[in-house]
Amino acid sequence: MLIQESYGKLGEEDNFDVAFWQSQTPEVLFEAAFDLVKDYLLIKEGYADEPRLQRTVESFQKA
């Protein structure tokens, strides 16, 4: 894994993040997004062992 760094002052125009993420493969992007989901669950729910999809059940009938 290649480590890239960017130095500069806060508030300066910098396209480092955009260029970095656009240079990554879809697999790396998915893994990073999934890590964010796990971090969110750990903070919000207190655990991130097995993330689950929210399920909503509705019944549709003719009027």
PDB file of N, CA, C, O and CB in Angstrom:
ATOM      1  N   MET A   1       0.838  -1.172   0.000  1.00  0.00           N
ATOM      2  CA  MET A   1       0.000   0.000   0.000  1.00  0.00           C
ATOM      3  C   MET A   1       0.887   1.241   0.000  1.00  0.00           C
ATOM      4  O   MET A   1       1.801   1.369   0.814  1.00  0.00           O
ATOM      5  CB  MET A   1      -0.956  -0.005   1.212  1.00  0.00           C
ATOM      6  N   LEU A   2       0.606   2.131  -0.909  1.00  0.00           N
ATOM      7  CA  LEU A   2       1.358   3.366  -1.039  1.00  0.00           C
ATOM      8  C   LEU A   2       0.748   4.433  -0.145  1.00  0.00           C
ATOM      9  O   LEU A   2      -0.461   4.663  -0.190  1.00  0.00           O
ATOM     10  CB  LEU A   2       1.390   3.836  -2.504  1.00  0.00           C
ATOM     11  N   ILE A   3       1.562   5.079   0.658  1.00  0.00           N
ATOM     12  CA  ILE A   3       1.088   6.153   1.530  1.00  0.00           C
ATOM     13  C   ILE A   3       1.378   7.481   0.848  1.00  0.00           C
ATOM     14  O   ILE A   3       2.506   7.752   0.436  1.00  0.00           O
ATOM     15  CB  ILE A   3       1.764   6.086   2.943  1.00  0.00           C
ATOM     16  N   GLN A   4       0.338   8.305   0.736  1.00  0.00           N
ATOM     17  CA  GLN A   4       0.477   9.625   0.131  1.00  0.00           C
ATOM     18  C   GLN A   4       0.178  10.680   1.187  1.00  0.00           C
ATOM     19  O   GLN A   4      -0.711  10.499   2.019  1.00  0.00           O
ATOM     20  CB  GLN A   4      -0.467   9.785  -1.100  1.00  0.00           C
ATOM     21  N   GLU A   5       0.917  11.777   1.152  1.00  0.00           N
ATOM     22  CA  GLU A   5       0.722  12.852   2.110  1.00  0.00           C
ATOM     23  C   GLU A   5       0.585  14.168   1.379  1.00  0.00           C
ATOM     24  O   GLU A   5       1.086  14.344   0.268  1.00  0.00           O
ATOM     25  CB  GLU A   5       1.878  12.910   3.114  1.00  0.00           C
ATOM     26  N   SER A   6      -0.105  15.087   2.028  1.00  0.00           N
ATOM     27  CA  SER A   6      -0.272  16.424   1.482  1.00  0.00           C
ATOM     28  C   SER A   6      -0.076  17.419   2.619  1.00  0.00           C
ATOM     29  O   SER A   6      -0.647  17.256   3.698  1.00  0.00           O
ATOM     30  CB  SER A   6      -1.675  16.597   0.806  1.00  0.00           C
ATOM     31  N   TYR A   7       0.722  18.438   2.382  1.00  0.00           N
ATOM     32  CA  TYR A   7       0.980  19.453   3.390  1.00  0.00           C
ATOM     33  C   TYR A   7       0.464  20.801   2.910  1.00  0.00           C
ATOM     34  O   TYR A   7       0.564  21.131   1.728  1.00  0.00           O
ATOM     35  CB  TYR A   7       2.482  19.532   3.715  1.00  0.00           C
ATOM     36  N   GLY A   8      -0.080  21.566   3.825  1.00  0.00           N
ATOM     37  CA  GLY A   8      -0.564  22.892   3.482  1.00  0.00           C
ATOM     38  C   GLY A   8      -1.297  23.492   4.667  1.00  0.00           C
ATOM     39  O   GLY A   8      -1.505  22.831   5.684  1.00  0.00           O
ATOM     40  N   LYS A   9      -1.680  24.733   4.528  1.00  0.00           N
ATOM     41  CA  LYS A   9      -2.408  25.425   5.582  1.00  0.00           C
ATOM     42  C   LYS A   9      -3.899  25.165   5.420  1.00  0.00           C
ATOM     43  O   LYS A   9      -4.396  24.978   4.310  1.00  0.00           O
ATOM     44  CB  LYS A   9      -2.111  26.943   5.556  1.00  0.00           C
ATOM     45  N   LEU A  10      -4.606  25.156   6.557  1.00  0.00           N
ATOM     46  CA  LEU A  10      -6.045  24.981   6.512  1.00  0.00           C
ATOM     47  C   LEU A  10      -6.677  26.126   5.736  1.00  0.00           C
ATOM     48  O   LEU A  10      -6.264  27.277   5.871  1.00  0.00           O
ATOM     49  CB  LEU A  10      -6.629  24.897   7.930  1.00  0.00           C
ATOM     50  N   GLY A  11      -7.659  25.816   4.941  1.00  0.00           N
ATOM     51  CA  GLY A  11      -8.349  26.839   4.165  1.00  0.00           C
ATOM     52  C   GLY A  11      -7.782  27.057   2.783  1.00  0.00           C
ATOM     53  O   GLY A  11      -8.422  27.696   1.948  1.00  0.00           O
ATOM     54  N   GLU A  12      -6.599  26.543   2.525  1.00  0.00           N
ATOM     55  CA  GLU A  12      -6.023  26.681   1.188  1.00  0.00           C
ATOM     56  C   GLU A  12      -6.728  25.723   0.232  1.00  0.00           C
ATOM     57  O   GLU A  12      -7.150  24.637   0.631  1.00  0.00           O
ATOM     58  CB  GLU A  12      -4.490  26.407   1.210  1.00  0.00           C
ATOM     59  N   GLU A  13      -6.852  26.123  -1.012  1.00  0.00           N
ATOM     60  CA  GLU A  13      -7.460  25.274  -2.026  1.00  0.00           C
ATOM     61  C   GLU A  13      -6.537  24.079  -2.272  1.00  0.00           C
ATOM     62  O   GLU A  13      -5.370  24.244  -2.625  1.00  0.00           O
ATOM     63  CB  GLU A  13      -7.719  26.071  -3.348  1.00  0.00           C
ATOM     64  N   ASP A  14      -7.078  22.881  -2.081  1.00  0.00           N
ATOM     65  CA  ASP A  14      -6.263  21.685  -2.265  1.00  0.00           C
ATOM     66  C   ASP A  14      -7.133  20.574  -2.839  1.00  0.00           C
ATOM     67  O   ASP A  14      -8.149  20.215  -2.244  1.00  0.00           O
ATOM     68  CB  ASP A  14      -5.612  21.241  -0.925  1.00  0.00           C
ATOM     69  N   ASN A  15      -6.755  20.041  -3.959  1.00  0.00           N
ATOM     70  CA  ASN A  15      -7.502  18.976  -4.600  1.00  0.00           C
ATOM     71  C   ASN A  15      -6.887  17.609  -4.336  1.00  0.00           C
ATOM     72  O   ASN A  15      -7.153  16.646  -5.056  1.00  0.00           O
ATOM     73  CB  ASN A  15      -7.585  19.224  -6.083  1.00  0.00           C
ATOM     74  N   PHE A  16      -6.065  17.536  -3.299  1.00  0.00           N
ATOM     75  CA  PHE A  16      -5.389  16.282  -2.982  1.00  0.00           C
ATOM     76  C   PHE A  16      -6.394  15.158  -2.715  1.00  0.00           C
ATOM     77  O   PHE A  16      -6.252  14.064  -3.262  1.00  0.00           O
ATOM     78  CB  PHE A  16      -4.474  16.467  -1.768  1.00  0.00           C
ATOM     79  N   ASP A  17      -7.412  15.416  -1.878  1.00  0.00           N
ATOM     80  CA  ASP A  17      -8.381  14.374  -1.532  1.00  0.00           C
ATOM     81  C   ASP A  17      -9.116  13.864  -2.765  1.00  0.00           C
ATOM     82  O   ASP A  17      -9.275  12.656  -2.942  1.00  0.00           O
ATOM     83  CB  ASP A  17      -9.386  14.901  -0.511  1.00  0.00           C
ATOM     84  N   VAL A  18      -9.559  14.771  -3.607  1.00  0.00           N
ATOM     85  CA  VAL A  18     -10.289  14.381  -4.809  1.00  0.00           C
ATOM     86  C   VAL A  18      -9.403  13.536  -5.714  1.00  0.00           C
ATOM     87  O   VAL A  18      -9.826  12.486  -6.197  1.00  0.00           O
ATOM     88  CB  VAL A  18     -10.796  15.624  -5.563  1.00  0.00           C
ATOM     89  N   ALA A  19      -8.198  13.984  -5.940  1.00  0.00           N
ATOM     90  CA  ALA A  19      -7.282  13.242  -6.812  1.00  0.00           C
ATOM     91  C   ALA A  19      -6.944  11.869  -6.214  1.00  0.00           C
ATOM     92  O   ALA A  19      -6.847  10.875  -6.933  1.00  0.00           O
ATOM     93  CB  ALA A  19      -5.989  14.054  -7.045  1.00  0.00           C
ATOM     94  N   PHE A  20      -6.766  11.832  -4.894  1.00  0.00           N
ATOM     95  CA  PHE A  20      -6.431  10.569  -4.234  1.00  0.00           C
ATOM     96  C   PHE A  20      -7.553   9.550  -4.404  1.00  0.00           C
ATOM     97  O   PHE A  20      -7.303   8.423  -4.833  1.00  0.00           O
ATOM     98  CB  PHE A  20      -6.151  10.802  -2.741  1.00  0.00           C
ATOM     99  N   TRP A  21      -8.788   9.933  -4.072  1.00  0.00           N
ATOM    100  CA  TRP A  21      -9.888   8.990  -4.127  1.00  0.00           C
ATOM    101  C   TRP A  21     -10.238   8.607  -5.556  1.00  0.00           C
ATOM    102  O   TRP A  21     -10.667   7.477  -5.794  1.00  0.00           O
ATOM    103  CB  TRP A  21     -11.096   9.565  -3.438  1.00  0.00           C
ATOM    104  N   GLN A  22     -10.072   9.507  -6.508  1.00  0.00           N
ATOM    105  CA  GLN A  22     -10.341   9.164  -7.900  1.00  0.00           C
ATOM    106  C   GLN A  22      -9.303   8.197  -8.464  1.00  0.00           C
ATOM    107  O   GLN A  22      -9.563   7.511  -9.453  1.00  0.00           O
ATOM    108  CB  GLN A  22     -10.384  10.421  -8.744  1.00  0.00           C
ATOM    109  N   SER A  23      -8.141   8.143  -7.844  1.00  0.00           N
ATOM    110  CA  SER A  23      -7.095   7.239  -8.321  1.00  0.00           C
ATOM    111  C   SER A  23      -7.240   5.824  -7.747  1.00  0.00           C
ATOM    112  O   SER A  23      -6.508   4.919  -8.148  1.00  0.00           O
ATOM    113  CB  SER A  23      -5.727   7.800  -7.964  1.00  0.00           C
ATOM    114  N   GLN A  24      -8.176   5.627  -6.813  1.00  0.00           N
ATOM    115  CA  GLN A  24      -8.339   4.324  -6.161  1.00  0.00           C
ATOM    116  C   GLN A  24      -9.257   3.408  -6.970  1.00  0.00           C
ATOM    117  O   GLN A  24     -10.084   3.873  -7.753  1.00  0.00           O
ATOM    118  CB  GLN A  24      -8.897   4.505  -4.743  1.00  0.00           C
ATOM    119  N   THR A  25      -9.098   2.105  -6.768  1.00  0.00           N
ATOM    120  CA  THR A  25      -9.936   1.119  -7.442  1.00  0.00           C
ATOM    121  C   THR A  25     -11.297   1.035  -6.743  1.00  0.00           C
ATOM    122  O   THR A  25     -11.425   1.453  -5.592  1.00  0.00           O
ATOM    123  CB  THR A  25      -9.242  -0.270  -7.462  1.00  0.00           C
ATOM    124  N   PRO A  26     -12.307   0.502  -7.424  1.00  0.00           N
ATOM    125  CA  PRO A  26     -13.619   0.353  -6.792  1.00  0.00           C
ATOM    126  C   PRO A  26     -13.582  -0.499  -5.515  1.00  0.00           C
ATOM    127  O   PRO A  26     -14.333  -0.243  -4.574  1.00  0.00           O
ATOM    128  CB  PRO A  26     -14.589  -0.261  -7.779  1.00  0.00           C
ATOM    129  N   GLU A  27     -12.715  -1.500  -5.488  1.00  0.00           N
ATOM    130  CA  GLU A  27     -12.610  -2.342  -4.299  1.00  0.00           C
ATOM    131  C   GLU A  27     -12.126  -1.536  -3.090  1.00  0.00           C
ATOM    132  O   GLU A  27     -12.642  -1.705  -1.985  1.00  0.00           O
ATOM    133  CB  GLU A  27     -11.661  -3.518  -4.563  1.00  0.00           C
ATOM    134  N   VAL A  28     -11.149  -0.670  -3.294  1.00  0.00           N
ATOM    135  CA  VAL A  28     -10.617   0.164  -2.213  1.00  0.00           C
ATOM    136  C   VAL A  28     -11.683   1.148  -1.744  1.00  0.00           C
ATOM    137  O   VAL A  28     -11.828   1.372  -0.543  1.00  0.00           O
ATOM    138  CB  VAL A  28      -9.346   0.924  -2.676  1.00  0.00           C
ATOM    139  N   LEU A  29     -12.425   1.734  -2.670  1.00  0.00           N
ATOM    140  CA  LEU A  29     -13.493   2.672  -2.314  1.00  0.00           C
ATOM    141  C   LEU A  29     -14.579   1.975  -1.499  1.00  0.00           C
ATOM    142  O   LEU A  29     -15.060   2.525  -0.508  1.00  0.00           O
ATOM    143  CB  LEU A  29     -14.102   3.301  -3.580  1.00  0.00           C
ATOM    144  N   PHE A  30     -14.967   0.772  -1.908  1.00  0.00           N
ATOM    145  CA  PHE A  30     -15.984   0.022  -1.177  1.00  0.00           C
ATOM    146  C   PHE A  30     -15.512  -0.318   0.224  1.00  0.00           C
ATOM    147  O   PHE A  30     -16.265  -0.193   1.190  1.00  0.00           O
ATOM    148  CB  PHE A  30     -16.350  -1.253  -1.928  1.00  0.00           C
ATOM    149  N   GLU A  31     -14.266  -0.746   0.332  1.00  0.00           N
ATOM    150  CA  GLU A  31     -13.725  -1.088   1.653  1.00  0.00           C
ATOM    151  C   GLU A  31     -13.683   0.134   2.565  1.00  0.00           C
ATOM    152  O   GLU A  31     -14.002   0.023   3.749  1.00  0.00           O
ATOM    153  CB  GLU A  31     -12.317  -1.688   1.517  1.00  0.00           C
ATOM    154  N   ALA A  32     -13.299   1.286   2.045  1.00  0.00           N
ATOM    155  CA  ALA A  32     -13.258   2.518   2.832  1.00  0.00           C
ATOM    156  C   ALA A  32     -14.668   2.922   3.269  1.00  0.00           C
ATOM    157  O   ALA A  32     -14.867   3.341   4.410  1.00  0.00           O
ATOM    158  CB  ALA A  32     -12.601   3.656   2.021  1.00  0.00           C
ATOM    159  N   ALA A  33     -15.642   2.800   2.371  1.00  0.00           N
ATOM    160  CA  ALA A  33     -17.024   3.142   2.717  1.00  0.00           C
ATOM    161  C   ALA A  33     -17.564   2.183   3.780  1.00  0.00           C
ATOM    162  O   ALA A  33     -18.266   2.601   4.701  1.00  0.00           O
ATOM    163  CB  ALA A  33     -17.923   3.107   1.458  1.00  0.00           C
ATOM    164  N   PHE A  34     -17.238   0.913   3.649  1.00  0.00           N
ATOM    165  CA  PHE A  34     -17.694  -0.068   4.634  1.00  0.00           C
ATOM    166  C   PHE A  34     -17.048   0.192   5.997  1.00  0.00           C
ATOM    167  O   PHE A  34     -17.694   0.006   7.029  1.00  0.00           O
ATOM    168  CB  PHE A  34     -17.373  -1.498   4.155  1.00  0.00           C
ATOM    169  N   ASP A  35     -15.796   0.613   6.015  1.00  0.00           N
ATOM    170  CA  ASP A  35     -15.146   0.981   7.275  1.00  0.00           C
ATOM    171  C   ASP A  35     -15.866   2.154   7.937  1.00  0.00           C
ATOM    172  O   ASP A  35     -16.006   2.188   9.159  1.00  0.00           O
ATOM    173  CB  ASP A  35     -13.667   1.335   7.035  1.00  0.00           C
ATOM    174  N   LEU A  36     -16.320   3.114   7.136  1.00  0.00           N
ATOM    175  CA  LEU A  36     -17.077   4.239   7.687  1.00  0.00           C
ATOM    176  C   LEU A  36     -18.401   3.769   8.293  1.00  0.00           C
ATOM    177  O   LEU A  36     -18.816   4.264   9.341  1.00  0.00           O
ATOM    178  CB  LEU A  36     -17.339   5.292   6.597  1.00  0.00           C
ATOM    179  N   VAL A  37     -19.059   2.820   7.639  1.00  0.00           N
ATOM    180  CA  VAL A  37     -20.310   2.274   8.171  1.00  0.00           C
ATOM    181  C   VAL A  37     -20.048   1.589   9.508  1.00  0.00           C
ATOM    182  O   VAL A  37     -20.808   1.773  10.459  1.00  0.00           O
ATOM    183  CB  VAL A  37     -20.948   1.280   7.169  1.00  0.00           C
ATOM    184  N   LYS A  38     -18.978   0.800   9.585  1.00  0.00           N
ATOM    185  CA  LYS A  38     -18.652   0.118  10.840  1.00  0.00           C
ATOM    186  C   LYS A  38     -18.310   1.115  11.944  1.00  0.00           C
ATOM    187  O   LYS A  38     -18.708   0.917  13.092  1.00  0.00           O
ATOM    188  CB  LYS A  38     -17.485  -0.848  10.630  1.00  0.00           C
ATOM    189  N   ASP A  39     -17.579   2.183  11.617  1.00  0.00           N
ATOM    190  CA  ASP A  39     -17.267   3.216  12.608  1.00  0.00           C
ATOM    191  C   ASP A  39     -18.541   3.880  13.114  1.00  0.00           C
ATOM    192  O   ASP A  39     -18.687   4.117  14.313  1.00  0.00           O
ATOM    193  CB  ASP A  39     -16.323   4.271  12.010  1.00  0.00           C
ATOM    194  N   TYR A  40     -19.473   4.184  12.192  1.00  0.00           N
ATOM    195  CA  TYR A  40     -20.745   4.799  12.578  1.00  0.00           C
ATOM    196  C   TYR A  40     -21.511   3.886  13.531  1.00  0.00           C
ATOM    197  O   TYR A  40     -22.011   4.341  14.560  1.00  0.00           O
ATOM    198  CB  TYR A  40     -21.598   5.108  11.332  1.00  0.00           C
ATOM    199  N   LEU A  41     -21.607   2.599  13.191  1.00  0.00           N
ATOM    200  CA  LEU A  41     -22.326   1.659  14.050  1.00  0.00           C
ATOM    201  C   LEU A  41     -21.665   1.520  15.411  1.00  0.00           C
ATOM    202  O   LEU A  41     -22.352   1.400  16.426  1.00  0.00           O
ATOM    203  CB  LEU A  41     -22.417   0.300  13.382  1.00  0.00           C
ATOM    204  N   LEU A  42     -20.365   1.535  15.442  1.00  0.00           N
ATOM    205  CA  LEU A  42     -19.653   1.430  16.713  1.00  0.00           C
ATOM    206  C   LEU A  42     -19.960   2.622  17.610  1.00  0.00           C
ATOM    207  O   LEU A  42     -20.151   2.465  18.816  1.00  0.00           O
ATOM    208  CB  LEU A  42     -18.144   1.325  16.474  1.00  0.00           C
ATOM    209  N   ILE A  43     -20.008   3.813  17.021  1.00  0.00           N
ATOM    210  CA  ILE A  43     -20.301   5.025  17.806  1.00  0.00           C
ATOM    211  C   ILE A  43     -21.775   5.078  18.198  1.00  0.00           C
ATOM    212  O   ILE A  43     -22.096   5.363  19.352  1.00  0.00           O
ATOM    213  CB  ILE A  43     -19.923   6.291  17.009  1.00  0.00           C
ATOM    214  N   LYS A  44     -22.672   4.810  17.256  1.00  0.00           N
ATOM    215  CA  LYS A  44     -24.113   4.954  17.497  1.00  0.00           C
ATOM    216  C   LYS A  44     -24.691   3.791  18.297  1.00  0.00           C
ATOM    217  O   LYS A  44     -25.453   4.011  19.238  1.00  0.00           O
ATOM    218  CB  LYS A  44     -24.849   5.072  16.176  1.00  0.00           C
ATOM    219  N   GLU A  45     -24.341   2.564  17.938  1.00  0.00           N
ATOM    220  CA  GLU A  45     -24.941   1.387  18.560  1.00  0.00           C
ATOM    221  C   GLU A  45     -24.059   0.737  19.619  1.00  0.00           C
ATOM    222  O   GLU A  45     -24.550  -0.031  20.447  1.00  0.00           O
ATOM    223  CB  GLU A  45     -25.268   0.378  17.508  1.00  0.00           C
ATOM    224  N   GLY A  46     -22.761   1.037  19.603  1.00  0.00           N
ATOM    225  CA  GLY A  46     -21.856   0.446  20.570  1.00  0.00           C
ATOM    226  C   GLY A  46     -21.215  -0.847  20.100  1.00  0.00           C
ATOM    227  O   GLY A  46     -20.385  -1.422  20.804  1.00  0.00           O
ATOM    228  N   TYR A  47     -21.595  -1.307  18.918  1.00  0.00           N
ATOM    229  CA  TYR A  47     -21.002  -2.510  18.349  1.00  0.00           C
ATOM    230  C   TYR A  47     -21.051  -2.406  16.831  1.00  0.00           C
ATOM    231  O   TYR A  47     -21.853  -1.656  16.276  1.00  0.00           O
ATOM    232  CB  TYR A  47     -21.738  -3.789  18.846  1.00  0.00           C
ATOM    233  N   ALA A  48     -20.186  -3.167  16.166  1.00  0.00           N
ATOM    234  CA  ALA A  48     -20.166  -3.171  14.698  1.00  0.00           C
ATOM    235  C   ALA A  48     -19.847  -4.566  14.187  1.00  0.00           C
ATOM    236  O   ALA A  48     -19.216  -4.728  13.142  1.00  0.00           O
ATOM    237  CB  ALA A  48     -19.135  -2.152  14.156  1.00  0.00           C
ATOM    238  N   ASP A  49     -20.292  -5.577  14.938  1.00  0.00           N
ATOM    239  CA  ASP A  49     -19.972  -6.948  14.563  1.00  0.00           C
ATOM    240  C   ASP A  49     -20.613  -7.360  13.242  1.00  0.00           C
ATOM    241  O   ASP A  49     -19.933  -7.862  12.346  1.00  0.00           O
ATOM    242  CB  ASP A  49     -20.409  -7.890  15.653  1.00  0.00           C
ATOM    243  N   GLU A  50     -21.915  -7.150  13.124  1.00  0.00           N
ATOM    244  CA  GLU A  50     -22.638  -7.607  11.948  1.00  0.00           C
ATOM    245  C   GLU A  50     -23.661  -6.550  11.542  1.00  0.00           C
ATOM    246  O   GLU A  50     -24.790  -6.567  12.034  1.00  0.00           O
ATOM    247  CB  GLU A  50     -23.327  -8.968  12.218  1.00  0.00           C
ATOM    248  N   PRO A  51     -23.290  -5.642  10.663  1.00  0.00           N
ATOM    249  CA  PRO A  51     -24.242  -4.616  10.253  1.00  0.00           C
ATOM    250  C   PRO A  51     -25.447  -5.247   9.552  1.00  0.00           C
ATOM    251  O   PRO A  51     -25.313  -6.215   8.803  1.00  0.00           O
ATOM    252  CB  PRO A  51     -23.562  -3.592   9.328  1.00  0.00           C
ATOM    253  N   ARG A  52     -26.625  -4.678   9.812  1.00  0.00           N
ATOM    254  CA  ARG A  52     -27.851  -5.218   9.232  1.00  0.00           C
ATOM    255  C   ARG A  52     -28.551  -4.141   8.427  1.00  0.00           C
ATOM    256  O   ARG A  52     -28.447  -2.950   8.722  1.00  0.00           O
ATOM    257  CB  ARG A  52     -28.787  -5.769  10.328  1.00  0.00           C
ATOM    258  N   LEU A  53     -29.257  -4.579   7.416  1.00  0.00           N
ATOM    259  CA  LEU A  53     -30.064  -3.657   6.640  1.00  0.00           C
ATOM    260  C   LEU A  53     -31.342  -3.345   7.411  1.00  0.00           C
ATOM    261  O   LEU A  53     -31.889  -4.202   8.106  1.00  0.00           O
ATOM    262  CB  LEU A  53     -30.388  -4.243   5.241  1.00  0.00           C
ATOM    263  N   GLN A  54     -31.807  -2.109   7.278  1.00  0.00           N
ATOM    264  CA  GLN A  54     -33.078  -1.754   7.896  1.00  0.00           C
ATOM    265  C   GLN A  54     -34.197  -2.402   7.094  1.00  0.00           C
ATOM    266  O   GLN A  54     -34.225  -2.303   5.867  1.00  0.00           O
ATOM    267  CB  GLN A  54     -33.263  -0.204   7.969  1.00  0.00           C
ATOM    268  N   ARG A  55     -35.097  -3.051   7.770  1.00  0.00           N
ATOM    269  CA  ARG A  55     -36.189  -3.745   7.085  1.00  0.00           C
ATOM    270  C   ARG A  55     -37.516  -3.094   7.468  1.00  0.00           C
ATOM    271  O   ARG A  55     -37.800  -2.872   8.645  1.00  0.00           O
ATOM    272  CB  ARG A  55     -36.196  -5.265   7.440  1.00  0.00           C
ATOM    273  N   THR A  56     -38.304  -2.800   6.470  1.00  0.00           N
ATOM    274  CA  THR A  56     -39.633  -2.240   6.695  1.00  0.00           C
ATOM    275  C   THR A  56     -40.635  -3.114   5.959  1.00  0.00           C
ATOM    276  O   THR A  56     -40.448  -3.438   4.786  1.00  0.00           O
ATOM    277  CB  THR A  56     -39.721  -0.747   6.217  1.00  0.00           C
ATOM    278  N   VAL A  57     -41.696  -3.492   6.657  1.00  0.00           N
ATOM    279  CA  VAL A  57     -42.718  -4.337   6.063  1.00  0.00           C
ATOM    280  C   VAL A  57     -43.998  -3.520   5.930  1.00  0.00           C
ATOM    281  O   VAL A  57     -44.452  -2.892   6.886  1.00  0.00           O
ATOM    282  CB  VAL A  57     -42.955  -5.622   6.914  1.00  0.00           C
ATOM    283  N   GLU A  58     -44.569  -3.539   4.733  1.00  0.00           N
ATOM    284  CA  GLU A  58     -45.827  -2.841   4.494  1.00  0.00           C
ATOM    285  C   GLU A  58     -46.772  -3.774   3.774  1.00  0.00           C
ATOM    286  O   GLU A  58     -46.347  -4.708   3.094  1.00  0.00           O
ATOM    287  CB  GLU A  58     -45.609  -1.543   3.680  1.00  0.00           C
ATOM    288  N   SER A  59     -48.051  -3.516   3.925  1.00  0.00           N
ATOM    289  CA  SER A  59     -49.054  -4.321   3.256  1.00  0.00           C
ATOM    290  C   SER A  59     -49.866  -3.433   2.332  1.00  0.00           C
ATOM    291  O   SER A  59     -50.388  -2.401   2.755  1.00  0.00           O
ATOM    292  CB  SER A  59     -49.964  -5.034   4.276  1.00  0.00           C
ATOM    293  N   PHE A  60     -49.975  -3.831   1.072  1.00  0.00           N
ATOM    294  CA  PHE A  60     -50.743  -3.090   0.081  1.00  0.00           C
ATOM    295  C   PHE A  60     -51.963  -3.909  -0.309  1.00  0.00           C
ATOM    296  O   PHE A  60     -51.855  -5.076  -0.684  1.00  0.00           O
ATOM    297  CB  PHE A  60     -49.879  -2.756  -1.165  1.00  0.00           C
ATOM    298  N   GLN A  61     -53.129  -3.270  -0.214  1.00  0.00           N
ATOM    299  CA  GLN A  61     -54.362  -3.948  -0.588  1.00  0.00           C
ATOM    300  C   GLN A  61     -55.199  -3.020  -1.451  1.00  0.00           C
ATOM    301  O   GLN A  61     -55.049  -1.799  -1.398  1.00  0.00           O
ATOM    302  CB  GLN A  61     -55.152  -4.396   0.664  1.00  0.00           C
ATOM    303  N   LYS A  62     -56.083  -3.612  -2.247  1.00  0.00           N
ATOM    304  CA  LYS A  62     -56.991  -2.800  -3.056  1.00  0.00           C
ATOM    305  C   LYS A  62     -57.988  -2.100  -2.153  1.00  0.00           C
ATOM    306  O   LYS A  62     -58.437  -2.653  -1.149  1.00  0.00           O
ATOM    307  CB  LYS A  62     -57.726  -3.665  -4.104  1.00  0.00           C
ATOM    308  N   ALA A  63     -58.330  -0.865  -2.529  1.00  0.00           N
ATOM    309  CA  ALA A  63     -59.283  -0.102  -1.715  1.00  0.00           C
ATOM    310  C   ALA A  63     -60.706  -0.539  -1.962  1.00  0.00           C
ATOM    311  O   ALA A  63     -61.632   0.001  -1.357  1.00  0.00           O
ATOM    312  CB  ALA A  63     -59.153   1.379  -1.995  1.00  0.00           C
TER     313      ALA A  63
END
